[in-house]
Amino acid sequence: MVNGTATEPQKNLIRLLAVERGLDLQTIEAGFEDMTKSLASDFIKFLKGLAATNPAKPVQIVEAGFYKLGEKYFEVRESKAGRLYAVEIYQSASGGATSDYAPGIVRLLKPENLLTLDEAKVFGKETGSCCICRRELTNPESIESGIGPVCASRF
């Protein structure tokens, strides 16, 4: 019986647990494509049973901004209460860039994961949308570079 694919919250928890246990994040993410909700739940239970070799510390990020972890892009924002949280930036089914809350991911990000201008350009070239403002790139120069001049000036 098929019970649907693993949810994003399940995948994010698996990422967090995998990093805490010293497992390779890219190898773990490679298995997400065919992972069902049931298999994800079983994998989470398994990971929780392993000893954490690198427990997540309190937030290590020093500022809100844009980050890349593995092949995923994130924006870290500050809540009204002053806490940092992350949203994953990705290409939506309709073709533009969008973002969704990524629970727990902010604890995995480090200052060295800060997005570079070149990485932002790659996102734009791959999706046709700006990683920073999420708008569709329409100017030929922006399409070619992968980012518009206003957002590029933020780097």
Secondary structure, DSSP 4 states (H G I P E B T S, - for coil): ----BPPHHHHHHHHHHHHHTT--HHHHHHTSTT-BHHHHHHHHHHHHHSPPSSPPPS----S-EEEEETTEEEEEEE-TTS-EEEEEEEE-TTSSEEEEE-TTGGGT--GGGBPPHHHHHHHHHHHSB-TTT-PBP-SHHHHHHTS-HHHHTT-
